[in-house]
Amino acid sequence: MHLEILKFLQKSGCAGGTVLRGLAGFTAGAPALTLPSAGSEGKLPMVVQFIDVPEKVAEILPTLQTMVGSRLMTVQPIQVLAPDR
């Protein structure tokens, strides 16, 4: 699913996107898993993050919500500090 989300973000013209995979994690009602655990790779947490202006985020958010279904999604305002060029 994370690759489909990245493709959607890129096709939508977002400024950038990244996928981060957790080394360990748990969900409510399930035991904690770590990377070496047998068969746990597909169950470990992944974070898909992207950056763009608030208007673009508002535009694509409904489609993202449909894509992720019942999975957790957060939206956070950030301050971007660009290096002097």
Backbone as a ProteinNet text record, in pm:
[ID]
protein_1_A
[PRIMARY]
MHLEILKFLQKSGCAGGTVLRGLAGFTAGAPALTLPSAGSEGKLPMVVQFIDVPEKVAEILPTLQTMVGSRLMTVQPIQVLAPDR
[TERTIARY]
81.2	0	86.3	200.5	283.3	331.7	359.9	403.7	290	169	53.2	30.1	48.1	32.2	139.6	264.8	371.7	344.1	298.3	265.6	155.3	53.2	-55.9	-4	81.1	135.5	216.8	298.2	380.1	293	195.6	104.6	23.8	-4.3	-80.8	3.7	135.6	223.7	274.6	275.5	325.5	475.4	521.7	661.5	757.3	715.1	803	733.4	784	726.4	833.2	813.5	909.5	834.7	888.6	835.3	942	902.6	990.7	933.9	1018.4	972	1029	942.6	983.4	1067.7	1154.8	1235.6	1159.7	1063.4	981.3	851.5	748	622.5	514.6	400.5	286.6	159.4	49	-82.9	-165.1	-275.1	-359.9	-402	-384.6	-426.7	-329.7	-213.6	-114.6	20	100.5	231.5	327.3	427.6	530.6	611.7	646.1	726.3	854.2	959.8	1085.4	1125.1	1214.8	1254.5	1300.6	1381	1424.6	1313.8	1198.6	1090.7	1047.1	1026.2	985.8	853.1	852.2	729.3	676.8	755.7	703.6	721.4	800.8	828.6	702.8	604.6	482.1	393.4	421.6	337.5	398.9	523	587.9	531.6	536.2	479	555.9	481.4	539	477.1	556.9	509.6	532.9	426.7	437.8	416.5	515.3	501.1	525.7	459.1	479.5	470.1	519	521.4	466.9	386	336.2	264.3	218.1	146.7	9.7	-46.4	-174.3	-286.1	-289.6	-394.7	-386	-264.9	-245.4	-283.9	-245.3	-279.9	-432.2	-501.6	-648	-709.6	-648.6	-699.6	-691.5	-580.3	-560.9	-600.7	-627.6	-659.5	-778.7	-889.2	-1001.8	-963.2	-882.9	-840.3	-748.1	-657.6	-568.1	-647.5	-748.6	-830.3	-899.2	-945.1	-1006.5	-903.5	-782.9	-677.3	-635.8	-623.1	-573.3	-682.8	-807.6	-917.6	-914.7	-908.7	-913.9	-776.1	-672.5	-538	-524.5	-429.5	-406.7	-344.8	-397.5	-340.6	-335.7	-225.4	-212.3	-177.2	-215.1	-179.9	-117.1	2.8	74	128.8	104.8	168.1	317	397.8	542.5	597	717	789.5	910.2	922.3	1033.3	1142	1262.5	1376.4	1466.7	1464.7	1544.8	1684.1	1786.5	1921.6	1939.7	2027.5	2058.8	2128.7	2088.3	2150.8	2203
-118.9	0	126.4	122	242.3	288.9	196.5	237	299.8	248.6	308.1	450.6	471.9	606.3	698.9	652.5	735.5	770.3	672.7	699.2	802.8	790.8	888.5	1028	1037.2	1166.8	1229.4	1148.8	1200.2	1244.8	1162.4	1195.6	1321.7	1344.5	1462.5	1588.9	1574.3	1690.2	1735.5	1647.6	1684.7	1712.8	1796.4	1838.5	1725.3	1628.5	1518.2	1419.1	1295.3	1190.4	1091.3	1028.3	933.9	821.7	699.8	586.8	545.6	534.3	490.3	360.8	258.9	132.7	118.9	83	67.3	-57	-51.9	-167.2	-254.3	-194.2	-267	-189.8	-259.4	-190.6	-286.2	-228.8	-309.4	-230.9	-300.9	-238.9	-291.9	-225.3	-266.4	-412.3	-490.3	-629.4	-724.3	-676.3	-762.7	-745.2	-849.7	-839	-751.3	-698.9	-620.6	-712.3	-662.8	-737.2	-660	-733.8	-671.2	-726.2	-658.6	-697.4	-842.3	-895	-1034.1	-1137.7	-1098.4	-1194.6	-1259.3	-1388	-1461.3	-1407.8	-1370.3	-1326.3	-1191.8	-1115.4	-988.9	-872	-888	-774.4	-707.5	-785.4	-728.1	-667	-694.4	-645.2	-526.9	-494.2	-382.8	-249.9	-147.5	-18.7	46.3	115.8	198.2	335.8	434.6	571.9	627.4	674.9	743.4	890.5	971.3	1114.5	1191.1	1305.1	1390.3	1534.8	1621.1	1763.1	1841.7	1940.5	2033	2146.4	2241.2	2356.3	2310.1	2382.3	2341.3	2320.6	2401	2387.8	2254.2	2210.1	2081.7	1966.7	1977.8	1874.2	1860.8	1973.5	1971.7	1910.7	1934.5	1882.7	1730.4	1673.4	1529.2	1447.4	1513	1441.8	1346.8	1385	1290.4	1160.1	1169.2	1048.4	965.2	1030.6	957	885.1	951	888.2	763.5	768.1	651.3	541	578.1	480	407.7	479.2	417.5	346.7	373.2	305.1	328.1	220.1	230.8	248.8	261.9	281.9	423.6	440.2	568.4	669.3	792.5	900.6	1024.9	1097.4	1224.3	1333.9	1455.7	1573.1	1672.8	1719.7	1809.4	1928.7	2050.2	2165.5	2166	2210.2	2215.6	2350	2378.3	2494	2441.4	2480.5	2435.3	2541.6	2500.4	2591.3	2553.5	2633.5	2605.9	2664.4	2593.2	2647.9	2768	2858.2	2972.9	2922.4	2975.1	2931.1	3050
0	0	0	69.5	79.2	-58.3	-148	-282	-361.3	-342.5	-409.8	-359.6	-231.5	-175.3	-231.5	-235.9	-291.7	-437.6	-514.9	-655.9	-666.8	-581.2	-581.3	-546.3	-443.6	-402.8	-515.3	-581.8	-691.2	-808.6	-844.6	-955.1	-924.4	-796.4	-754.5	-751.5	-773	-776.3	-641.7	-542.6	-410.5	-416.2	-323.2	-321.6	-287	-206	-170.4	-80.1	-78	6.4	47.3	162.7	218.5	289.3	283	359.7	461.1	585.5	693	750.4	767.4	826	965.7	1058.3	1196.7	1219	1317.6	1357.3	1456.5	1524.3	1620.8	1638.4	1683.9	1707.7	1755.2	1794.5	1837.3	1809.7	1808.3	1800.6	1917	1945.7	2056.7	2039.7	2143.5	2141.4	2074.2	2032.3	1967	2036.6	2037.5	2102.6	2021.8	2089.8	2022.5	1931.1	1812.6	1716	1688.9	1657.4	1617.2	1481.5	1412.9	1278.3	1267.9	1362.3	1345.7	1365.8	1421.2	1445.4	1315.2	1318	1197.2	1144.9	1020.2	955.1	999.2	1073.9	1126	1030.3	924.8	836.3	784.7	743.8	690.6	796.5	923	1031.2	1105.5	1075.5	1144	1093.9	1179.5	1140.7	1026.5	942.6	835.8	847.2	818.4	818.2	678.7	618	489.5	520.4	488.2	513.8	385.4	376	259.6	303.5	216.6	247.9	129.9	161.5	60.6	130.5	54	109.6	161	258.7	317.4	214.6	110.5	9.5	-64.3	-94.5	-162.6	-69.6	58.1	154.5	163.5	174.3	182.5	56.6	-57.4	-184.5	-192.8	-147.1	-163.5	-41	71.8	195	182.3	118.6	107.4	35.6	-70	-139.8	-52.5	19.9	110.2	219	273	377	323.5	201	139.3	120.7	78.1	53.8	182.2	292.7	415.8	494.8	464.6	533.4	683.1	760.3	906.5	970	888.1	943.7	998.6	1086.7	1152.4	1056.2	1057.8	978.2	1066	1057.1	1128.8	1029.5	1062.8	982.8	1079.3	1044	1133	1054.1	1102.6	1039.3	1072.9	980.1	1002.6	955.9	996.7	947.6	872.8	747.1	664.1	665.9	699.1	701.4	585.2	480.8	362.2	380.7	334.7	345.2	252.9	291.7	204.6	79.5	-32.4	-158.2	-233
[MASK]
+++++++++++++++++++++++++++++++++++++++++++++++++++++++++++++++++++++++++++++++++++++

